[in-house]
Amino acid sequence: IDGKEVTVLGFVQNKKFILVSISDKITTNFPPFLELSHRLPTVHEKIKGELRLICQNIVQFTGLENSPIVAEFKVTARGQIYLIEFMPEIGGEYLADYLIPEFYEYDYFKNYVNLLTGNPISQIDNRKLKKKSIQSQICFIAPPDGLSMFTSITKSELDSENKVFLEQKLKEIGTQVNTRDGNACRVQVVGITSSNQIKPEELDKNVRNVYNAKFESIKS
């Protein structure tokens, strides 16, 4: 199915689905489709209500009562929505612990504790969000398709309008990496917030220019 992927995070409390975030997911164009970026805000704001309703219907159908939720969808150019995955788990890929607190100023894990202890879960105040003119991304540096050696990574300066809120090395230089291993082959993760009005894909490109990683192909 040709389309754009989105990741939905939320909670189910007393059989009611509570939406936390809808982020855009960017992957490689080769299998196993490594996750390269997660972006907020989503470009699919118009279908937020429909995604919330789908998640609520799944909750009712499955009988879930209290749980964190991660759901993946694909959205076509015509706006058709296809469910990929719906899991009762905490959001990974640095979403729950970094991206959501950075962009929304929302404490995901405090509300997870509220869920576990039977206390009310707070919801994100979208009115405050509309006053902000920012975008945030989690960006992963991944090797080219196939087997290669991670040989170097050089970092240059970002401009002052960009804030790095996460910077973590995932692989040591000199490590062999294979894209067949999936997301485990990625070598660096960067979280960035921008206060300017550039397009999300341009911000992503800037990050990859700043964190310039090099790989040497290895014939298998």
Residue, then its C-alpha position, 0 to 999 in steps of 0.5 A: i500500500d503506497g502511503k505515509e506512515v503515522t504512529v499513534l500513542g495513547f492510553v486506555q483508561n476505563k475502556k476509553f481511548i485517550l490520544v496523546s500524539i500522532s507523529d509522522k514516521i519516515t522510513t528507508n525505501f528499502p526493506p526492512f524499512l528502517e525508521l529514520s525520523h519521527r516528526l511532530p506536529t503531524v501533517h495529517e492533522k485533519i484525520k486526527g478525529e478519525l484515528r481516535l475513533i478507530c482506536q476507540n473502536i479497537v478498544q471496544f472490540t478487544g475489551l481492553e480496559n487499562s493500557p498504554i497503546v501504540a498504533e501504526f497506520k498508513v495513510t494514502a494520498r486519497g486519505q484512506i487509512y490502513l491499520i498496520e499494528f495496534m499494541p498494548e505497550i509503551g511507545g519506543e523509538y524515543l517518542a514517549d521519553y523524549l519527543i513527546p515531552e519536548f514538543y508537548e511539554y507532556d509527562y508521558f510516564k507520570n501519566y502512565v503511573n496515573l494509569l497504573t494507580g487508577n488516577p486520572i490521566s491528563q490530556i494535552d492542551n492543544r490551545k497552548l500548542k497552537k501558539k507555538s511555532i516549532q517542530s520537533q523530530i527524532c532522527f536516526i543515522a542509518p547505513p546504506d542498504g546491505l553490509s558495511m563498516f561504520t568508519s566515521i561520523t563528524k559533527s558540524e555546528l547547527d544554526s542558533e534556531n535549532k535546539v538539540f534535546l537528544e544526542q546519543k551514539l548507538k554504535e561505535i566506529g569500526t562496527q560492522v552494520n547490516t540493514r538486514d538486522g533492522n533498526a538495530c543497525r542504526v548508528q546515531v540518534v538525534g532529537i532536534t527542535s526548530s523554531n523556524q519555518i523550514k519544511p520538516e524534510e529540510l530540517d531532517k536533511n540539515v541534521r544528516n548534514v551536521y551528523n555526517a556518517k561514513f560507511e564502507s561497503i562490505k561484500s557478503 
